[in-house]
Amino acid sequence: MDGRTARKLLGVGFCLLALATAAWWGRGIGLSAPEQKLDFRTMMRRAGKPGLSRTRPAALWSPVVIHQIGLADPRGPVKSDGSAADWIELYNRSSAPVPLRGFTLTDAANRPAKWRLPDVVLPPREFLLIWADGLAGVSSPWGVKNPVAGVGDGWDVKLEPAAPAGYVFHAAAADERTARRLAYRLRVPESGLYDLWVAHRPEGPGPCLLEVQVDGRAVDCPAEKRARHFLATRVRGPDSAEGSWQLKAGRHHVDVILRAGATSVDRLVLTRRELPFGGGTQDIHAGLKLKKTGETIGLHSPHGVPLDYVTFPPLEAGRAYRRIPAGDGAFQAAAPEPGGKALLGPPAFSLPDGVVSSGAVITVTAADPRDVLRYTTDGTMPTEASPQVEDALEIRETQAVTVRAFREQTHPGAAVTRFYYVGTPPDIPLLWCTLRPADFTGTQSGIRSNPHARGPAGERRAHACLILPDGTAQAADVGIRPQGRSTRSAHVKKSFRLSCRARYGSAEWPGRVFEGDGSSRHTSFVLMGRSLVKHALGLDILRAAGTISPRFRHVLFQINETPMGVYLMLEDPQDPAFLQQAFGHLDLDVIKEKTTKPLKRGGVEVFGKTWLSLLRDPERTPTLSEFARLMDPVAFMRWAATVHFLGLTDNRQGYFVRDHHREEGPWAFMSWDLDDSFEYRMGAKGRLPPIQGSRGEVFTALMKDAGAPRIYVESAQVLLNHPLKPDAWIRLADRYVDIVRRHMDFEYQGHRAQETRTAKYMDVVRMAEVFEQARRDVTSFLRSQPAMFWRALQRMAPDRPLHRVTVRGEGAGRLRIDGWPDETPYEGFYFEGTPLCIEQDSTSPAFLVFRANGREQKAVSYKAAVTAPLEMVVRAAE
């Protein structure tokens, strides 16, 4: 079914629903039916076409209609946190206020009540902007996430990926006498009228009944039925006819008591009565998202009566789909006008992000002379109370400047941030992220306070600037969120993911980050804070041995004024730029091993018929010929041997990749998250460490084939003779330790900033000792592991003697031995019968003279099986 047909059927569904519910017209919401017949044929003819909504949809007149639909655009409108999202705007075209409690929005004809609007009143001739970001609820700067003493009576912490903060408090009422109570302390910034909301999701078959006590005054919340989304249930107070609470500035005690049913509570939210939703301070979030290709959106009454619906087409950037004129006009693609006013243009800075001298002067120019520019330097979003940009701004210290345009009775413009570094750049890159403090450390939505938040709900908008040692800078607005699973709580230094998205302003990072970057630009990065030496060295060794692994850089990572420490800035294995760099194209199936699900591209069908078929039948032993149809056995064995050498039991953090451009052996592996590398020593008996995960199971099964051990032994031999020689890796480990030591104070500050569980910190001296110990551990490991690995290989091939081969060069230039570029003098060990290949490391090799055992041979290359110890001299031919 194509998109046009789907939209047509969806529109027909709304029409039929309108007919089926005609008996409900006019009940409870002030609807009136005009004197005209329902033109069903016209509705059928228009179903599925853009602009389906009419001045009088169906056969009734609704005071509230869908006025405007827009897709996320960083130029605006933007949410109170500064990020863009898809949006829907309603309009009250009547002369009386309309309570929206019970009204619903949907994008599915068979689910008219997909998302219920909160208990708000839409004044006459006014607009209501709703963010279609799937978060379902209301948000404001005033609210609270956690109860005062952790979990209250009978409540349990429950990880909830769909919740904005990643976890909720869940309970079920045992009986009416056993109350489940959560105690909160709510801080009110200034005295006034407030609306109080409980964000929760009722669960279970029966209705959910909540009682809320505010400073001892108890009120009952409306009974709620089981819901798929979190509901913003308004706690109507006794202080005004509208149900608001008159609260004084300061702290207030709020208890949430579960009287019946079961529910998961996410948070409490306060909204100011006099402030509009969508005006830049507080927002309403719908539990649905819009399709970029277009779809049908419907508005229903509390009784399920279809009031309005519109099928919007694909929209170009900077365009919305709105009624012209408002209220009764037809829908047209036009410039967005939230609240009936044109968007404010972004301000322009005289200097881009980068390194400046102390006292540098920048000017900020408004897009329109009528705009008032206001700014902040602490990461917060500028508000109407922020300082005004009147003259040029002087930069005296390293800081980020955020500027936003304001105009009376107009939605504020999108904020623009620039970062300026004062002084000499450090000797490794500095990655500085500027984001709202509430999105960093806030208990409601902070990424540091809520490390278990996942996906879009856990991502926060930030301005990232990468200052390189040569003084150049790269900057973009990105999304930042926690990364990892066990690392979210088990380690002091958390890991993060940076994502470039069009809704933030750029779909890709603006510059080259890693050595060898091609024309493709990265769209995401992983910031890893742990194992700065072992993990980094393990990735280098994997790549050198032929396994596809991400590149990285050591960077100084800072959020606002808080140093986070020294981090590894890695390529994201899910990034199309990384896959393009590794495979040369994107015609791939990428399957994550831990979940066996496709990621972003490709499918899992072939994976299920191949790899999973090997794993689901443990009694069946795959033959080498069968395996070769999936993957090159030599490449597979080299991967396994590298994992064994690293002492890495492999925590299943890898990917299966099917290359559609390869007919034979189309599958390959990607590895990136190396837990416990350089930990498992083979010991005097030379026992190989077990490999966990699906790939480990395949290795165990394949080694039962009679020919597999020979391939493994010869593959490991090549690696030990060439890329796994320890001396170069020991020098590289020393270099990585030295990088951290040069920035030990910054690393120490990062530990202190992120250690929230205890006040006991390692001092700088102790931290330096930890990295020195890591250096000693890696050095000792690399010195001893090769000998133990050779011993393990000899146990696997007891009937094949091991011979020493030495090669000296005399003016022969750089040589390629066994296909690997290597330095001379060269020393390696070869099992009897394995080949030795030597040639010049050049695109056009010249003739060489090979002398061994008293005999000389002039040739471009030397190829022979090793049958005895060998000493060879290679020189250039005359």
N, C-alpha and C positions, 0 to 999 in steps of 0.2 A: 504494500500500500504506500503510495507516494504522499508527500506532505499535503498536496492540494486536496486529495481524496480524504485524508484524515481530517483536515479542517472542515471539509464539507459535512462529513458525518457528525463531527462534534457540534457544528452549528445546527444541524437537523435535530440532534439530541436536545439542545436547549429549546428549540421550537416545540417539540413534543412534550417536554416537561412543562412548558408554559400552558399548553392545552390541558394537560392532566391536572394542573393545580388551579385552574380558573375559578373553581369554587371558593378558593381562599382569598380572592381579590379583596383588597380593602380591609383585611382584618388587622387591626392593631397598629398600623403604621401610617395611617393617613393617606392611603392610595385612593385614586379615583379613576373610574373607567370612563373614557370619553365615548361620545356617541358615534362609534364607527365599528364596523365588523372586523373580526380578526382575518386579515388577508393572508391566509395560510399558504396559498400558492406563491404569493410574493416572497414570503419568508423562506419557502423551500428553494425558490429560484435564487435568492440571495445567500443562502446558507453556504458557508465556507469561503465567501468572498471578503476581501478586506473592506472594512467599513460596514460590516453587517449591522451594527447598532444604528438605530434610527432615533429621531426625536421622540417617537412614541413606539418603542419596541413592544412586541406582543400587542395586547389590546388594553393596556393600562398606562397610566401616567405616574411615574415615580419621581418624587422630589429629589432623590439622590441618584446620580448617574455616574458612570465611568467617564471621566473627562479626558484623561491623558495617560498614555503608556510610553515608557522610555526604557532603554537598555543602559547598562552601566557605562558611564563615560567619565573619565577623570576630570573633565572640564566642568562637570556638574550636571544635575545637582549631586551633592555629596551628603553622607550621613554626618552625624555629630562628631564621629571619630575621624572625619576627613576622608574616609574611603567611599568609593562609588559602588553602587549596586543598581540592579534593575528596580523599576518603581512603577507604581500605579497611583493615579490621583483621582479622587472622587470629588464631586462638586454638588453642593446643595443649591439647586436652582429655584427653590421656593422662597417664600418670605417668612418662614418659621423655622426655628431650630429643629433638627431631627436627631433623636437618640439612635445611635448605631448599635446598641447592644443587641446581639443576636443576629445581625446581618452577617452574611458570609460571602466570601470570594472563592472562586474555584477556576481551575483550568481543566476540569474533567466533568463531562456531562453526567456521568453516572455517580458523581460525588458532589452534589450541589453544596453540601456543608463542609467542604474540604478544610477551609480555614475560617474561623469565626472572628469577626472584628471585636476589639475590646470595647468596654463600656465607656464610650466617649460620646459627646454631643457635637454635631456639626452645625455651626451657626448658619443663618441664611446668607446666601450669596458668597459662601466661603468654600475653600478648597481643603482637602485633607490628603497629604502625601503619605503613601504607605510603601515601605521598602520590600520588594519581592525577593528577599535574600534567603528564604527558607528557615529563618531563625525563630519565627513565631513568638511574638511577645512585644513588650515595651522596654525601652532602655532610657537611662538618664545618668547623669553623673552622681546622683544621690541614690544609693541603694546599699545592700549588704548581701554578701554571698554566704559567709560562714556563721553558724551559731556561735554564741559566746564561749561555750565550753565544749566545742567539738560536737559530737553526736548527742542529741537529747535522749529522753527516755523512750526506749523501744525503736529508735531510728538507726538505720545502718547506712554507711557510706556505700554508694553504688556508682561504679564507673559508667558514664553515659556519654559515648562519643557525640551524640546529637546535641548535648547541652553545650551552651557557649563556653562554659568553664571546664567541661570534661567530666565532672562528677556531680552527683545529686545526693539528697538524703531521702531514703525510702523507708516506708513503714506501712503496715496494715493494722487497722483497728481490731483489737481482740474482742472487745465489747464496749458498751457505753460507759461502764465504770472504769475502764482502763484507758486513760487518755494518753496519746502519744504527743509529747510536747517538744517543740524547738524554741529555744530562747535566743532572741537577737537584740543587739544594741544598735539602734539606728541614729545616725548623726544628721541633724537638720542644720543646714548652713545659715538660714535666717528665718525669722518668724514669717508666717504667712499661711495661705491655704494650699494644701497638698492633697494629691490623690495617692492612695497606697494600693500597691498591686502585689499579689503573690503569684510568682511564676511556678507552676507545677503541672504535672501530667497525671491525671487520674488513671488508675489501673484497677483491674478486677471487674467482676460482673456487675456489682452494685454501684449506686451513686456514691460519690465522695463528698463528705461533709467536713468543712473546716471551720473552726472558730478562731478568731484572731483577737488578741487582747493588746490594746495600745495604752500603755501606762495604767493598766488595770481596767480600762473600759473595754468590755467584750462586745463583739458583734459577730454574727454568723455570716459566712460567705454563701453565695448561692450554691445549691447542689450541682455537682458536675458529673457528667457521664464519662465513661472511658474515652480517652482521646489518643490520637496518634502523635500529636504535637504537644508541646508545652503550651498551656493556656495562661493568659494574663488575666487572672481573676481579680476584679477590683473589690477592695474591702471598703464598702460604703460606710462613711463615718456619720456621726450624729450632729456635726457642727454646721452643716449647711444643707439647703434643700437639694443641692446637686450631689450630696454624699461625700463632700471633701472633709478633710481634717484640718482644724486650726491648730498648728503646731508651733511652739516657740523654738527659737534657736537653741541648739544644744543636743544632748543625747536623750533618747527615748527608749523605753523598754517595750519590745514587741514579742509576744508569744504566739506561735502558730500551733494549734491543737487539732489533731486528727480525731474527729468524733465517730466517723463511720467510713467504711470503704478502705481503699488503699491508694497511695499516691507517691510520686517522687517530686520533692520540692527542690527547685533550682536556686531561687533567690527571692529577696524582697526588693521592690523598686518604688521609689518616690518620684512623682512628677509634679511640677509646679502648675497650679491651676491656671495662672494667667499666661503661661507660655504655650505657644502652639506646638503641635507635633510636626516634625519635619522642618522646623525653623532654624535648625542648627544646634539645638541644645538637647532635645529629647525626641525620640523616634518611636514609630510603630513598625514592627517587622512582621510580614506575612509568612505563613507556613507553606509557601509555594515559591517556585522560581519560574521565570519566563524563558521561553525557547527563542534563541536568536533567529531561528528560521520562521518565527511567527506562530501564533496559535490563538485559540479563542479563550477569552476571559469573561466570566459571568459573575453578576452580582445578584444575590438572592435575599429575600426578606427573612425574618426569623421563622416564618412558617413555610419556607421553601419556595415561595413564589418568585419566579424569574423576573427581575426588575430591569436588568440591562445586560447586554453582552456585546462584545466587540471582537472581531477577528482582525488582528493586526498583522501586517506583512513583515517580511525582513526589513530591518531599518539600517540605513547607513549611519556611520559615526556622526554624532552631533545632531541627529534628527530624532524627533518624537512623533507619536501618532496621537493627535488631539482633535477635539471638536473646535471648529471655527465657524461662528462664535461659540463661546462657552454656553453650556446648557442645552441648547436646541440645535446647534450646528452639526454639520456632517463631519466625519473624521477625515483628516488629511495628514500627510507627512509634512511636518514643519519643524522649525526650531523649537526646542523645549522651552516651556514657560511655566515652571512650577509656581503655584500661587498666582497665576495670571500675569507674571512679570518675567521679562527676559533675563537670561543668566548673566551674571556679572563676569566680565573677562578676567583672566589671571593677570596679576601684576608682573612686571618685567624687572629683573635684576641687572645691574650694570656689569657685575662680575659673575662668572660661573663658579661652581664648586671648585675648591682647590687650595693650594698653598698661597698664603698672602703674608706680607710683612705686617708687623704690629703698627697700628695706626692707619691701616688701609681704609679708604672711604668707599662705600658703596651707595648707590642711589637706587631707589625702587620707584617705578613709575606705574601709575594706575592705568588700566585699559580705557577708562572713561573718566573725564574730569569730575564727574559727579560722585565717583566712588571715594569712600574714606578707607584708607589702608591702616590696618592695625597689625601689630607684630608681637611675637614672643621669642625668647631665646632659651627656653627650658623644655622644649618639646611639646608643650601644651598647644591645643588649638586656639588661635586668637578668637576672642569674643569681643562684644561691644564694650567691655570693660578694659580691654587690653590697651597698652600705649599706642598712640597714633603715630604713624610715620609722617613727620612734618618736614624734616630736612634729611640730609644724607646721614647714613648710619656709619659710625666709626668702629672698626673691628680692632680691639686691643688684645683679645685672647681667643684661643680656639673655641669656636662655638658654632651652633646652627641657628639660622635666622628663619623663622616661619612667618609669612605675611599672607593676609587674607583681606579681600575687599568686602566692604559693607555699604549698603544703601538703605535708606528708610523704606520700610514695608516691602522689602525684597529679600528673597532667600540669599543668605551669604554666599559669596563665591568660593571656589575651591582654593584650598591653601597651597602655597608654593614654598618649598623649603630649599635653602642653600646652606652648604657646610663649608666653613673656612678654617683651615689649619694654619696657625701662626707658629713660625719657627722652622727649624730644619726637620725634614721628614725622617722617621726612624729607618733603620737599615733593613727592616722587613715591612711588608705592606701593613697599613693601618686600615681596618674596616670599622667605620663609625656609623652606627645606626641611630637615627633620631626618630623616636616615637612618643606618643603621649605617655606620661608617667602612669596614668591609669591602665594603659595597655601593657605596661612593663611590670609594675609592682602592685597594681590594684588588686584587691581580693575578689572583685567581681569578674574582671576579664584579663588580669595581668598574666602574661606568658610565664613569668617567674613564679607567680603564686599558684598557677594552675597548669602544672607541667603535663597533665594527662589529657589536655584538650587536643583534639585531632581534626584534621581536614579543614574545610573552610570556616567552621565554627571556631577553631582555635587559632586562625591566622589573623594577624594584626597588621595594619598598614604602617609602613616605616619609610623613611628616606635613608638610603644606604649610599655611603661614599667611600670608595677605595682609594686611599692615598698611597701611591707607589714610591719606592725609594728614590726614583729619579725626579720626584716632584710633580709628576703628572697625576691626574685624578680622573676617576670614572664614577658616575653617580646615576642613580635611578630610584624612583619610588617603587617599593617592593612590598611583598607580604612576608612576615616573619612568624614562625610558629615553632613550638617544641618538636624535636625529632627523636625517634627511638622509642623503645619499649621499656625494658628494665632500666635503661640509663636515665629515664625520666625521674626516678627516685633513688636509685642505688648509688649514683655518683654525685659528688658535690658540684662539679662543673657540668652543666646541662649542655645538650646538643641542640642545634637549631637548624631550620631549613629556611632559606631565602628563595622566594618565588617571584619572578617577573610576570605580571599579568597586564592585559590591556586595560582592565578596570583601574589599575594603579597609575597608568600613564605610559607604560612601555611593556611590550610583550617579550622583550629580550634585553639582556645586559648590553650596555653600549660599547664595550671594548673587549680586547683580548686580555685574558687573565692568566692563562697557562702557556708555557713555552710550547710552541708547535700548534697553537690554535689556528684553525683554518678560517674559512669565510663564514661558517655558521657561528652564530652568537648563542651563548648560553642563556637558558631561561630559568635555571635554578641552581642553587649550590647547597651543600650540606656543611655545616659548621660543627666540627667535632672537637670537644674540649679535653678528652681523656687520651691517654696513651700517645703522647706527642712524639715519642721516640719509637716505641715498638710498633705501633700501628703504622706510622709513616714508613718505617723501614720495611715492614711486611708488604705494603702496597708496592714499594719500589721493587722488591724481590719478585713478587708475583708478575709484575709487568715485564721484568727482565727475563723471566722464565717462559714468557709467551702467553700468560693468562690475561685476558682483558680486565683491566682494573682502572679505577679513576685516578687522574692526576690530582695533585694538591699543592698548596702553598702554606707555609706557616705565616699566620697573620696575627697582629694585635687586634683583638675584638673589643669594641666598646659600645655600650648603649647609653645614650645621653651622656651624663657625667660619670657613669659607673664603668670602670674597667672590668671586663669579663675574663681577662686573661689571654694567654697565648692559645690559639686555636689552629686546627687544620681546616683550611678552606678547600673542600673537595668538589670535584665534579659530581653531579647528581646522576646516578646510573639510569634514572628515568628521563633525563634530559635529552630531547632529540639531538641537540648539538653533540652530546657525548656519544650517542649511538651513531650519528653521522660520521664522527671522527674515527670511531672504532671499526665500522663496517663499510663506510663509503656510501651508504644509502639508508633508507628507512623502511624498506620493504621487509619487515621483520615481525616475528612473533616473540614477544618478551614475556616470559612467565616467571613470576616470583616463586622461589623454591618454597619458602615458608608457607605460603597460602595456596600454591599451585593455581594461581589465577593470573590472567593476562593483565598487563599494566599498560594502559594508554593506547597501545597499538597491537594489532594482531589478534589472534584467537587462541583458544586452548584445545580445539578439536583434535588437531594432529598430535599435540602433546599427550592427550589422553590415550590416543591409539598407539603411542610409541613408548615414551618413558614410563607413563603410569602403568602400562601393561607389563613392563618388566618388574615393577614394584609390587603389583597386586598378586603376583604368582610367585611366592618365595621359593617354591619347589622347582621352578623352572630356571634352568641355567642358560643365559643367553650365550650364543657362540660369537666368536670374533667377527665372523662374516655378517651375522645379523647386526651386531653393534656398529660395524663399519658403515652400514646404511644410515645410521643415525648421526654418528660423529667419528671423526678421525681418531682411531685408537691411540695413536702416538700422542696427539694433543691431550686426550683424556688422561693418559698415564703421566704425562708431564705435569698436568695440573695436580694429580694425586701425589706425585713425588714432591712437588713444591710444598703442598700442604703438610706432608710428612716432615719435610726438612724444617719448616717453620715451627714444628711442634704445635700446630694449629689443629684442634679437633674439629674445627669448622662448625659454627653455630647456625648453619642453614641460611645465613644472610647472603644469598647469591641468586643468580638468575640463569634460567635456561633461555637461549636465544636461537631461534630458527631463522636462518638466512635463506630467503626465497630465491636468491640468485645463485645458490649452490644446489646442484642436483645430488651429488654424493656427499654424505656426511654433512648435512646442512646445519647441524646443531653445534653450538659453542656455549661456553660458560663465561659468566661474568662474576667476579668476586669483589667485594668492597668493604664489608664490615668484619674486621678480623679480631675476634675475641680471644684472649689468652694466647696470643702469638709469642713465640720464644719462651714457652713455659714447659712443654712436654719434651723431656730429654729421653732419647731412646735407651740409654743405659748401656752397661757393658755387654749385655746379651744382644743388643741391636734389635729390639722389638719395635715394630712400626706402631705409631699411635693410631687408635681407631678414628675413623672419620664419621661424624654424625650426619644426619640428614639424608635426603633422598639420593644425593650424589654418592654419599658414603655407602648406601645400600647397593647402588648400582656397581660400585667398585668391588664390594665384597662378592656380589654375584658373578661379576665378570672374571674375577681371579680364579674361579673354579674351572674356567676353560684352560686346557693344557697349554695353549700358546700365549696366554695373557701374561704369566709371570716373566717370560722372556722379554716381551715388549716393555714391561714395567722396568725390568733391570736395565735394559739398554737405554731407555728414556731417562731414568735416574742417573745413569752413568754420564750421559751427555750433560745433564744439568750440573752435576757435581764437578765435572771437568771444566765447565765454562761459567755460566752466569752465577752459580752458587759458591764460587770461591770466596772465602771469608774476608780476605784482606781489604778489598774495596768496600765491602759492607761495614766493616768495623770503622773505617775512616768516615763513612757517611754517618754512622751512628754518633761518632764523636762530634761531627758537624751539627747534627740535630740537637744534641745535648748542649752544645755551645750556644746555639740560637736561644734556647730557653734560659740558659744561665745569664746571657746578656740582658734579658728582660725579666729577671727573676722577681724584681719588685712589682712589675705589672702583673705577673702570674700570681703573686701572693695576694695582691689586691683583688684579683678576680676570684680567688678562693674565698676570701673574706666576704665579698659581696654576694656570693651565691650560697654560702653555708648558712642556711636558715634554721637548722635543727639544733645547733649547739653553739655556744660562745667560745668553744675551745678551738683555737686555730694553730696550725703549725707556723712557727716563725720562719723568716726568710732563710736562716741558716739551715734549719731542719728540712725545709723544702728543697734547698740546693743539695742536701745529702741524699734525698730521695732520688733526684735525677742522676746524681753520681752513681748511686746504687744501680739504677736502670742501665747506665753505661757499662758498669762492671758485669751485670747480668747478661747483657746482650753480647759483650765481648767474650765472656766465658762460654756462652752458648754457641756462638759462631766458631770458636776455636775447637770445641769438642764434638759438635754435632756431625761434621763431615766424616770423621773417623768412625763414629758409631753407625752412621748411615751406610758406609762401605761395609761394615761388619754385617749389617742387616741384609745387604744385597748378596754378600757371600753366602749367607745362610739360605737365601732363596735360590742360588745357583752354585751348589757345592761342587759340581762336576766341571766347572769352568774356571781355570786359573786366572788370576788377576795380574796383568803385566803393566810395568811402568813404562811410559813413553815420554821422552824429553825431546824438545825441538829448540834449536838455537838458530837465530837469524844473523846473516852476515850481509848487510846491505840489501836485503830482500824487501824492505818496507814492511808495512803492516800486513799480517797474514790473517786469513780466514780458515779456522780449523774446525772441522765437523760442522761447517755452516755458520760458525760464530766468530765474529772478529775478536782477535786475541793478541796479547802482547807476547814477545819472546824475551828471554827464554821461557818456554812453556813446559809445564809438567802435568801429565794426566795419567789416569789409570784406566785400563781397558780389559774387559773380560775377553778371554780368548775367542777369536772368531768375529769380534765386532769390528766394523770398518773404521779406518782412519782416513780422513780427507783433508788435504792441505792445498790452498791456493792463495793467490794474492788478493787482498781485500780491496778490490777495485772493480769498477764497472766494465773495464776492458783489461783483464789480467794479462800480464806479460809472462814470457818464458822464465822459468826458475830452474836452478840446478839443485836437485835433492841428493844428498850424500848420506848413506846409512850402511853400516856393516861393510865398509870398504868399497861400496859400489856407488856410482853416480848415475843419475837419470835426469835428462833435460826434458822438461814438459811444462805445460801450463798449470797442471795440477797433479797431485799425488793421491792415488786411491788404492788402498790395499787393506786386507784383513790382518789384524794384529794376532800373531801366533807366538810371539816371544817378546821379552823386553827389547826396547828399541831406543837408540840414540840417533837423532837426525840433525844434520846441518843444512840449512836452506840459504842459498845465496842467489843474487841476481845473475842471470845469464849474460855473458859478454856479447 
